[in-house]
């Protein structure tokens, strides 16, 4: 299941993030890539020790995890520290699949879901589309600033070369409480339907039945 979520960051938040990124310290993005991904990765990442990066991570993580659609789609148990990536001057990231396990020690997690939160207006740069390659074919994503796309980490994907301007994004990985993508999609659909029913008719008997089914399916499938 691939889900696009709009308006995670408000305009004033985007402005703060961009100002901080403009003055932040960046390094070669290959430092965080696996041995084979380094062969096709050409971007820059904000240095993790940068104090601006730490503050930005906290703000973006709060906005993401506080968004109801993000919670419904990802059902996060753990999340990696957010990275801020920058592409410019022909930079690109060729086809790759994300590492199945990331982090160390208590921060170690299984990567079930990847996300990309776009930070620049799509009209401000050329290229830079995120392209996923699935059994249904290729699909490209270049979303409005403040919007995110989440997708299974098992997906082969790439970032097309940026030929004008700069593409800045916040990226990260999630271990979900629901490991199987198909099960997450069932729960997402049920949750969406019950919320729409509640908005239209309030707390009805039908709403209660959907809520019961949603809760009991989670009891069967959840991993803590």
N, C-alpha and C positions, 0 to 999 in steps of 0.2 A: 504494500500500500504506500503510495506517494501522496502526500498532502501538502498543499500550499496554504500558508496562514498569513493573512494580511495584517498590517498595522500593529505589529508587536511593539515596535518602538514609536513613540510619538515624535512629531517634528522637533520639539525642543530637546528631546533625548538624542535624536540623530545629530543635531547640531553640536551638542556637547561631545559626542563620540567622535565626530569628524575633526573637531578642533584638537582633541587629545591625540588622535592618530596623526594629524599633521605635524605635531611636535614630538611624536614618539620615536623610539629607537627600534629599527628593524634589522633583521639578519636573514641570511640565506634560509629559505624554507626547507631546504633538503635536510636540515639538521633533525627535523621531526619525522622524516619519511623512512619507511622500511627500505631494505637494500635494493629491491627491484623498483620500488616507486621512485627512488632517487634518480633513476635513469631518465624519467620522463617529467620530473617535477622542476619547475622553474618559476618560483615566486619568492616573496619575502614575507616574513612573519614578525610581528611585534615581539620584542624580547620578553620572555616570561617574567624576568626579574624586574622589569620596568614598573615603577610604582603606578604610572598611569594605566598600564595594562591591568594591574590588579584591581584598581577601582572600576575600570571599564568592564572587566569580567563580572564583577559583583552586580553592576547595574544591569547588564544584558542578561545574566542568569536569572535575576529577579523578574525581569520582564517576560522572559521565556516561560519560566516555571509557573508564573502567575497567570498565564493565558489559558483560558479553559479549553480551547481547541487543541493546544499543545499537550495539555494533560490528557485529554481524551485520546489523542492519537498515539502518544508516546508511552504514557503510563510509566514514568521514569522511576527506577530504583536508585540508580547511580548515574552521575554524569562526569565526564572528563572536564578539567579546566578549559574554559573557552579560549580558542586561539583567534587572533586577528591577522588575516592574510591580506596581502596587497599584490596586485598584478598590474604591471605597466610595461611599456616599451617592448611589446611582443611577448611578454611572459605568458606561460601556459602550463597546464598540468595534463599530461597525456593519460590514456586509458590506464586505470588501476582499480584495485579493490582494496578497501580499507582493512587494516590488520584486525584479526578476530578478537585479539586481547590487547588491551592498552593499559598503561599505568604500572605502578609498582606498589608492593606492600599492600597497605589497607586501601590504597587508591586504585588497585587493580580491578578491571572490569571487563566483561564480555561486551563487545560492540554489536548491539542489535540494530540501532538506529543511528544514522548520520543526519546532521542538519547543516544548512547554509543559510545564514541571515544576511541579506543584502543591505549594504550601508550607503551606497551611492545611487543616485538617480540613474536609471538605465539610459537616459538620453545623454548623460555626461561622458559616456565611454562607448567605444565600438568593440564588438567581440565580447569575450568573457562569459559566454553562455555556459551554464552547467548542463552537461549532456549525460543522461542516463541511458544505458544500453540494456534493455530487458528483452524477454521473449516476445513482447508486443512491438519491439522495434525501438528506435532511438527517440528520445523526447528531450527538448532543450528548455531551460528555465533561465530567465533573466527578469527577475521580479522587481517591483517598485521598492525603493529604499524603505527599510523598516519591515519588510516582509520576509518570510522564511519558507524554505521547502525542506521537508523531512522525508527520508527514504530509507529502506533497509540497507544496512551496512554491507550486505552481501552483494549489492548491486555494482556492476562494472560501470564506471563513470569517468568523465574527464571535464576539464575546463578549456574552452576554446581560447586561442591566442587573443590578447587584448591589443588592438591596433591603434587606439586613440584613447587618451585619458587614463584613468586608473579605476580599477575594480577593487573595492575593499569589502571584505566580508568577515563575519564572525562565524566560526565553525566549531563543531564539537560532536561528541559521540555519547550515546546513552545505552545503558543496560536497562532494559525494560522489566517490569514485574511480570509481563506476559512475553514469554520468549518467542513464540511462534507468530510470524507475520499474519498468517491467515486468521488466527485467533484474535489478534489485535484489531484486525479489520472488522470481524464480527462484533466485537465490543464497541468499536467506534460507531458502527452503523446503528446498533441498538441504542447507544447513548444519544446519538444525534436524533433518532426518531422520538425518544421519550422526551427530550428537551423541546423539540418542536411541538409535540403534543401538549406539553405543559404550557408552553407559551400561548397556544391556541385555546385550550380548554381548561387549564388549571389542573389541580390534583384530582384526577378521576380514577375510577377502578382500573381502566386500561393503563393509565400511567403507573399505577402501583404494580400491575402484573409485569410490565416491561422492566420496572426497577428491580423487582424480585428476580426476574430472569437474568438481568445484567449482573446483579450481585452474586447469584449462585454460579454463573459461568466463571466469574472471577475466582470464586472459591475453588473451583475445579482446576483452573489453569495457572493461578498466580504462583510465582516463585519469589521467596523472600530471602 
